[in-house]
Amino acid sequence: MLVIRRRAGECLTIGDDVEVEVLDIEGSQVKLGLRAPREVHILRKEVARIRSANRTAARSEVPASLAGLVERLR
């Protein structure tokens, strides 16, 4: 892991097209501004975990008892 110290108002770049700016620091919280092309997806880690879990659940096989219920409801 690369550790970089920045003050409010300072920036860093990731690659050629992503810029991260420290907007504000209040106590233990840091407010960051991110500039990136629209095709670059930026998610908080906890949101990415939830999306991954949802995709896994959607791909899992439906139990036979639930499949039978779905058929009866159609």
N, CA, C and O atoms as a Tinker XYZ file with bonds, in Angstrom:
   296  protein
     1  N      0.850000   -1.174000    0.000000    73     2
     2  CA     0.000000    0.000000    0.000000    64     1     3
     3  C      0.898000    1.241000    0.000000    63     2     4     5
     4  O      1.837000    1.347000    0.789000    81     3
     5  N      0.593000    2.154000   -0.883000    73     3     6
     6  CA     1.294000    3.430000   -0.942000    64     5     7
     7  C      0.586000    4.407000   -0.007000    63     6     8     9
     8  O     -0.632000    4.559000   -0.089000    81     7
     9  N      1.316000    5.060000    0.865000    73     7    10
    10  CA     0.741000    6.040000    1.785000    64     9    11
    11  C      1.252000    7.417000    1.393000    63    10    12    13
    12  O      2.459000    7.639000    1.305000    81    11
    13  N      0.321000    8.344000    1.159000    73    11    14
    14  CA     0.666000    9.707000    0.739000    64    13    15
    15  C     -0.022000   10.687000    1.675000    63    14    16    17
    16  O     -1.214000   10.555000    1.954000    81    15
    17  N      0.715000   11.652000    2.152000    73    15    18
    18  CA     0.120000   12.700000    2.986000    64    17    19
    19  C     -0.227000   13.897000    2.115000    63    18    20    21
    20  O      0.592000   14.343000    1.312000    81    19
    21  N     -1.420000   14.409000    2.269000    73    19    22
    22  CA    -1.885000   15.570000    1.530000    64    21    23
    23  C     -2.625000   16.489000    2.488000    63    22    24    25
    24  O     -3.244000   16.026000    3.445000    81    23
    25  N     -2.564000   17.759000    2.239000    73    23    26
    26  CA    -3.326000   18.749000    3.015000    64    25    27
    27  C     -4.555000   19.140000    2.208000    63    26    28    29
    28  O     -4.638000   18.868000    1.011000    81    27
    29  N     -5.510000   19.784000    2.879000    73    27    30
    30  CA    -6.705000   20.279000    2.183000    64    29    31
    31  C     -6.271000   21.169000    1.029000    63    30    32    33
    32  O     -5.406000   22.031000    1.180000    81    31
    33  N     -6.893000   20.943000   -0.139000    73    31    34
    34  CA    -6.575000   21.714000   -1.334000    64    33    35
    35  C     -5.524000   21.061000   -2.218000    63    34    36    37
    36  O     -5.341000   21.478000   -3.362000    81    35
    37  N     -4.832000   20.051000   -1.715000    73    35    38
    38  CA    -3.809000   19.376000   -2.508000    64    37    39
    39  C     -4.420000   18.189000   -3.258000    63    38    40    41
    40  O     -5.434000   17.631000   -2.839000    81    39
    41  N     -3.786000   17.816000   -4.373000    73    39    42
    42  CA    -4.305000   16.762000   -5.247000    64    41    43
    43  C     -3.271000   15.670000   -5.462000    63    42    44    45
    44  O     -2.089000   15.829000   -5.159000    81    43
    45  N     -3.752000   14.567000   -5.991000    73    43    46
    46  CA    -2.883000   13.524000   -6.509000    64    45    47
    47  C     -3.585000   12.929000   -7.721000    63    46    48    49
    48  O     -4.804000   13.035000   -7.852000    81    47
    49  N     -2.820000   12.308000   -8.601000    73    47    50
    50  CA    -3.415000   11.706000   -9.782000    64    49    51
    51  C     -3.185000   10.202000   -9.763000    63    50    52    53
    52  O     -2.193000    9.713000   -9.222000    81    51
    53  N     -4.120000    9.484000  -10.363000    73    51    54
    54  CA    -4.023000    8.044000  -10.534000    64    53    55
    55  C     -4.108000    7.802000  -12.036000    63    54    56    57
    56  O     -5.126000    8.092000  -12.665000    81    55
    57  N     -3.043000    7.275000  -12.598000    73    55    58
    58  CA    -3.003000    7.117000  -14.049000    64    57    59
    59  C     -2.998000    8.474000  -14.717000    63    58    60    61
    60  O     -2.532000    9.460000  -14.145000    81    59
    61  N     -3.522000    8.519000  -15.938000    73    59    62
    62  CA    -3.545000    9.766000  -16.693000    64    61    63
    63  C     -4.835000   10.550000  -16.555000    63    62    64    65
    64  O     -4.886000   11.733000  -16.893000    81    63
    65  N     -5.889000    9.892000  -16.055000    73    63    66
    66  CA    -7.190000   10.553000  -16.131000    64    65    67
    67  C     -8.015000   10.583000  -14.843000    63    66    68    69
    68  O     -9.186000   10.963000  -14.877000    81    67
    69  N     -7.430000   10.191000  -13.714000    73    67    70
    70  CA    -8.159000   10.251000  -12.437000    64    69    71
    71  C     -7.409000   11.183000  -11.500000    63    70    72    73
    72  O     -6.209000   11.025000  -11.273000    81    71
    73  N     -8.138000   12.162000  -10.957000    73    71    74
    74  CA    -7.553000   13.121000  -10.026000    64    73    75
    75  C     -8.326000   13.084000   -8.712000    63    74    76    77
    76  O     -9.557000   13.088000   -8.704000    81    75
    77  N     -7.598000   13.049000   -7.612000    73    75    78
    78  CA    -8.196000   13.030000   -6.275000    64    77    79
    79  C     -7.736000   14.285000   -5.551000    63    78    80    81
    80  O     -6.537000   14.545000   -5.449000    81    79
    81  N     -8.689000   15.064000   -5.048000    73    79    82
    82  CA    -8.364000   16.291000   -4.316000    64    81    83
    83  C     -8.901000   16.199000   -2.896000    63    82    84    85
    84  O    -10.038000   15.781000   -2.679000    81    83
    85  N     -8.080000   16.587000   -1.937000    73    83    86
    86  CA    -8.524000   16.656000   -0.542000    64    85    87
    87  C     -9.265000   17.986000   -0.396000    63    86    88    89
    88  O     -8.663000   19.056000   -0.482000    81    87
    89  N    -10.572000   17.903000   -0.176000    73    87    90
    90  CA   -11.386000   19.114000   -0.089000    64    89    91
    91  C    -11.438000   19.688000    1.317000    63    90    92    93
    92  O    -11.393000   20.904000    1.503000    81    91
    93  N    -11.532000   18.802000    2.312000    73    91    94
    94  CA   -11.701000   19.279000    3.681000    64    93    95
    95  C    -11.285000   18.179000    4.647000    63    94    96    97
    96  O    -11.407000   16.991000    4.348000    81    95
    97  N    -10.797000   18.590000    5.802000    73    95    98
    98  CA   -10.443000   17.659000    6.867000    64    97    99
    99  C    -11.084000   18.178000    8.150000    63    98   100   101
   100  O    -10.821000   19.301000    8.579000    81    99
   101  N    -11.930000   17.344000    8.756000    73    99   102
   102  CA   -12.587000   17.709000   10.022000    64   101   103
   103  C    -12.433000   16.549000   10.984000    63   102   104   105
   104  O    -13.085000   15.516000   10.828000    81   103
   105  N    -11.579000   16.712000   11.972000    73   103   106
   106  CA   -11.352000   15.640000   12.939000    64   105   107
   107  C    -10.803000   14.410000   12.242000    63   106   108   109
   108  O     -9.747000   14.462000   11.612000    81   107
   109  N    -11.532000   13.287000   12.358000    73   107   110
   110  CA   -11.072000   12.040000   11.747000    64   109   111
   111  C    -11.682000   11.800000   10.370000    63   110   112   113
   112  O    -11.488000   10.731000    9.792000    81   111
   113  N    -12.419000   12.780000    9.831000    73   111   114
   114  CA   -13.043000   12.619000    8.521000    64   113   115
   115  C    -12.336000   13.463000    7.475000    63   114   116   117
   116  O    -11.934000   14.597000    7.734000    81   115
   117  N    -12.194000   12.889000    6.289000    73   115   118
   118  CA   -11.568000   13.566000    5.164000    64   117   119
   119  C    -12.577000   13.595000    4.030000    63   118   120   121
   120  O    -13.158000   12.563000    3.695000    81   119
   121  N    -12.794000   14.759000    3.435000    73   119   122
   122  CA   -13.693000   14.880000    2.293000    64   121   123
   123  C    -12.831000   14.926000    1.032000    63   122   124   125
   124  O    -11.962000   15.786000    0.887000    81   123
   125  N    -13.092000   13.976000    0.116000    73   123   126
   126  CA   -12.315000   13.873000   -1.112000    64   125   127
   127  C    -13.175000   14.241000   -2.310000    63   126   128   129
   128  O    -14.372000   13.953000   -2.336000    81   127
   129  N    -12.565000   14.877000   -3.296000    73   127   130
   130  CA   -13.211000   15.134000   -4.572000    64   129   131
   131  C    -12.517000   14.284000   -5.620000    63   130   132   133
   132  O    -11.288000   14.227000   -5.655000    81   131
   133  N    -13.284000   13.624000   -6.475000    73   131   134
   134  CA   -12.724000   12.732000   -7.486000    64   133   135
   135  C    -13.133000   13.207000   -8.876000    63   134   136   137
   136  O    -14.317000   13.416000   -9.142000    81   135
   137  N    -12.166000   13.375000   -9.747000    73   135   138
   138  CA   -12.443000   13.706000  -11.143000    64   137   139
   139  C    -11.975000   12.523000  -11.980000    63   138   140   141
   140  O    -10.802000   12.151000  -11.947000    81   139
   141  N    -12.912000   11.934000  -12.736000    73   139   142
   142  CA   -12.582000   10.770000  -13.556000    64   141   143
   143  C    -13.553000   10.722000  -14.728000    63   142   144   145
   144  O    -14.648000   11.279000  -14.648000    81   143
   145  N    -13.164000   10.065000  -15.809000    73   143   146
   146  CA   -14.092000    9.890000  -16.929000    64   145   147
   147  C    -15.321000    9.109000  -16.489000    63   146   148   149
   148  O    -15.261000    8.329000  -15.538000    81   147
   149  N    -16.423000    9.316000  -17.174000    73   147   150
   150  CA   -17.679000    8.647000  -16.804000    64   149   151
   151  C    -17.573000    7.125000  -16.821000    63   150   152   153
   152  O    -18.257000    6.445000  -16.055000    81   151
   153  N    -16.721000    6.591000  -17.689000    73   151   154
   154  CA   -16.623000    5.134000  -17.780000    64   153   155
   155  C    -15.857000    4.508000  -16.616000    63   154   156   157
   156  O    -15.833000    3.285000  -16.484000    81   155
   157  N    -15.234000    5.323000  -15.776000    73   155   158
   158  CA   -14.545000    4.817000  -14.586000    64   157   159
   159  C    -15.554000    4.751000  -13.441000    63   158   160   161
   160  O    -16.099000    5.773000  -13.024000    81   159
   161  N    -15.797000    3.546000  -12.940000    73   159   162
   162  CA   -16.758000    3.360000  -11.850000    64   161   163
   163  C    -16.048000    3.584000  -10.522000    63   162   164   165
   164  O    -15.002000    2.990000  -10.259000    81   163
   165  N    -16.623000    4.444000   -9.689000    73   163   166
   166  CA   -16.059000    4.734000   -8.377000    64   165   167
   167  C    -17.131000    4.401000   -7.341000    63   166   168   169
   168  O    -18.203000    5.006000   -7.327000    81   167
   169  N    -16.829000    3.433000   -6.475000    73   167   170
   170  CA   -17.767000    3.022000   -5.442000    64   169   171
   171  C    -17.062000    2.961000   -4.096000    63   170   172   173
   172  O    -15.877000    2.639000   -4.019000    81   171
   173  N    -17.809000    3.277000   -3.024000    73   171   174
   174  CA   -17.279000    3.015000   -1.693000    64   173   175
   175  C    -17.152000    1.502000   -1.548000    63   174   176   177
   176  O    -17.938000    0.754000   -2.129000    81   175
   177  N    -16.185000    1.059000   -0.793000    73   175   178
   178  CA   -15.907000   -0.375000   -0.678000    64   177   179
   179  C    -17.118000   -1.151000   -0.160000    63   178   180   181
   180  O    -17.389000   -2.252000   -0.638000    81   179
   181  N    -17.851000   -0.595000    0.813000    73   179   182
   182  CA   -19.001000   -1.318000    1.357000    64   181   183
   183  C    -20.105000   -1.465000    0.316000    63   182   184   185
   184  O    -20.822000   -2.465000    0.327000    81   183
   185  N    -20.258000   -0.503000   -0.575000    73   183   186
   186  CA   -21.258000   -0.602000   -1.641000    64   185   187
   187  C    -20.822000   -1.655000   -2.661000    63   186   188   189
   188  O    -21.650000   -2.421000   -3.153000    81   187
   189  N    -19.542000   -1.695000   -2.978000    73   187   190
   190  CA   -19.026000   -2.694000   -3.915000    64   189   191
   191  C    -19.248000   -4.100000   -3.369000    63   190   192   193
   192  O    -19.588000   -5.007000   -4.130000    81   191
   193  N    -19.062000   -4.298000   -2.063000    73   191   194
   194  CA   -19.295000   -5.615000   -1.452000    64   193   195
   195  C    -20.757000   -6.024000   -1.567000    63   194   196   197
   196  O    -21.056000   -7.178000   -1.873000    81   195
   197  N    -21.670000   -5.087000   -1.325000    73   195   198
   198  CA   -23.105000   -5.379000   -1.406000    64   197   199
   199  C    -23.480000   -5.745000   -2.843000    63   198   200   201
   200  O    -24.221000   -6.701000   -3.068000    81   199
   201  N    -22.970000   -4.985000   -3.810000    73   199   202
   202  CA   -23.263000   -5.282000   -5.223000    64   201   203
   203  C    -22.757000   -6.671000   -5.594000    63   202   204   205
   204  O    -23.439000   -7.415000   -6.298000    81   203
   205  N    -21.574000   -7.016000   -5.126000    73   203   206
   206  CA   -21.008000   -8.324000   -5.416000    64   205   207
   207  C    -21.862000   -9.437000   -4.805000    63   206   208   209
   208  O    -22.116000  -10.450000   -5.455000    81   207
   209  N    -22.301000   -9.253000   -3.571000    73   207   210
   210  CA   -23.145000  -10.246000   -2.905000    64   209   211
   211  C    -24.472000  -10.395000   -3.635000    63   210   212   213
   212  O    -24.976000  -11.510000   -3.780000    81   211
   213  N    -25.047000   -9.282000   -4.100000    73   211   214
   214  CA   -26.313000   -9.329000   -4.836000    64   213   215
   215  C    -26.148000  -10.079000   -6.157000    63   214   216   217
   216  O    -27.021000  -10.859000   -6.537000    81   215
   217  N    -25.047000   -9.853000   -6.852000    73   215   218
   218  CA   -24.809000  -10.557000   -8.118000    64   217   219
   219  C    -24.647000  -12.055000   -7.880000    63   218   220   221
   220  O    -25.155000  -12.868000   -8.652000    81   219
   221  N    -23.939000  -12.417000   -6.813000    73   219   222
   222  CA   -23.753000  -13.825000   -6.491000    64   221   223
   223  C    -25.096000  -14.475000   -6.181000    63   222   224   225
   224  O    -25.371000  -15.582000   -6.644000    81   223
   225  N    -25.931000  -13.797000   -5.403000    73   223   226
   226  CA   -27.243000  -14.333000   -5.044000    64   225   227
   227  C    -28.132000  -14.479000   -6.273000    63   226   228   229
   228  O    -28.891000  -15.442000   -6.381000    81   227
   229  N    -28.040000  -13.532000   -7.195000    73   227   230
   230  CA   -28.869000  -13.588000   -8.402000    64   229   231
   231  C    -28.468000  -14.755000   -9.299000    63   230   232   233
   232  O    -29.303000  -15.297000  -10.023000    81   231
   233  N    -27.194000  -15.145000   -9.256000    73   231   234
   234  CA   -26.715000  -16.248000  -10.089000    64   233   235
   235  C    -26.947000  -17.614000   -9.449000    63   234   236   237
   236  O    -26.853000  -18.644000  -10.117000    81   235
   237  N    -27.249000  -17.617000   -8.153000    73   235   238
   238  CA   -27.399000  -18.912000   -7.470000    64   237   239
   239  C    -28.690000  -19.596000   -7.913000    63   238   240   241
   240  O    -29.638000  -18.946000   -8.354000    81   239
   241  N    -28.704000  -20.911000   -7.786000    73   239   242
   242  CA   -29.847000  -21.706000   -8.214000    64   241   243
   243  C    -31.010000  -21.537000   -7.244000    63   242   244   245
   244  O    -30.811000  -21.481000   -6.031000    81   243
   245  N    -32.209000  -21.456000   -7.779000    73   243   246
   246  CA   -33.412000  -21.304000   -6.962000    64   245   247
   247  C    -33.778000  -22.672000   -6.389000    63   246   248   249
   248  O    -33.834000  -23.653000   -7.131000    81   247
   249  N    -34.031000  -22.753000   -5.065000    73   247   250
   250  CA   -34.428000  -24.033000   -4.473000    64   249   251
   251  C    -35.696000  -24.568000   -5.141000    63   250   252   253
   252  O    -36.555000  -23.789000   -5.553000    81   251
   253  N    -35.817000  -25.893000   -5.248000    73   251   254
   254  CA   -36.953000  -26.524000   -5.930000    64   253   255
   255  C    -38.285000  -26.084000   -5.339000    63   254   256   257
   256  O    -39.239000  -25.854000   -6.082000    81   255
   257  N    -38.368000  -25.963000   -4.032000    73   255   258
   258  CA   -39.633000  -25.566000   -3.407000    64   257   259
   259  C    -40.031000  -24.158000   -3.835000    63   258   260   261
   260  O    -41.213000  -23.894000   -4.058000    81   259
   261  N    -39.078000  -23.266000   -3.950000    73   259   262
   262  CA   -39.368000  -21.901000   -4.383000    64   261   263
   263  C    -39.707000  -21.880000   -5.866000    63   262   264   265
   264  O    -40.589000  -21.131000   -6.286000    81   263
   265  N    -39.019000  -22.689000   -6.661000    73   263   266
   266  CA   -39.303000  -22.752000   -8.095000    64   265   267
   267  C    -40.732000  -23.225000   -8.332000    63   266   268   269
   268  O    -41.419000  -22.704000   -9.211000    81   267
   269  N    -41.190000  -24.218000   -7.547000    73   267   270
   270  CA   -42.564000  -24.707000   -7.666000    64   269   271
   271  C    -43.561000  -23.629000   -7.323000    63   270   272   273
   272  O    -44.592000  -23.513000   -7.985000    81   271
   273  N    -43.287000  -22.847000   -6.320000    73   271   274
   274  CA   -44.163000  -21.745000   -5.926000    64   273   275
   275  C    -44.244000  -20.712000   -7.039000    63   274   276   277
   276  O    -45.326000  -20.216000   -7.353000    81   275
   277  N    -43.118000  -20.391000   -7.629000    73   275   278
   278  CA   -43.091000  -19.410000   -8.719000    64   277   279
   279  C    -43.944000  -19.906000   -9.880000    63   278   280   281
   280  O    -44.698000  -19.132000  -10.471000    81   279
   281  N    -43.832000  -21.182000  -10.209000    73   279   282
   282  CA   -44.620000  -21.764000  -11.301000    64   281   283
   283  C    -46.111000  -21.662000  -11.012000    63   282   284   285
   284  O    -46.891000  -21.334000  -11.907000    81   283
   285  N    -46.519000  -21.938000   -9.778000    73   283   286
   286  CA   -47.940000  -21.876000   -9.418000    64   285   287
   287  C    -48.479000  -20.462000   -9.476000    63   286   288   289
   288  O    -49.659000  -20.258000   -9.764000    81   287
   289  N    -47.624000  -19.480000   -9.205000    73   287   290
   290  CA   -48.069000  -18.087000   -9.228000    64   289   291
   291  C    -48.227000  -17.555000  -10.658000    63   290   292   293
   292  O    -48.933000  -16.571000  -10.880000    81   291
   293  N    -47.593000  -18.184000  -11.594000    73   291   294
   294  CA   -47.721000  -17.751000  -12.995000    64   293   295
   295  C    -49.041000  -18.167000  -13.487000    63   294   296
   296  O    -49.377000  -17.912000  -14.644000    81   295
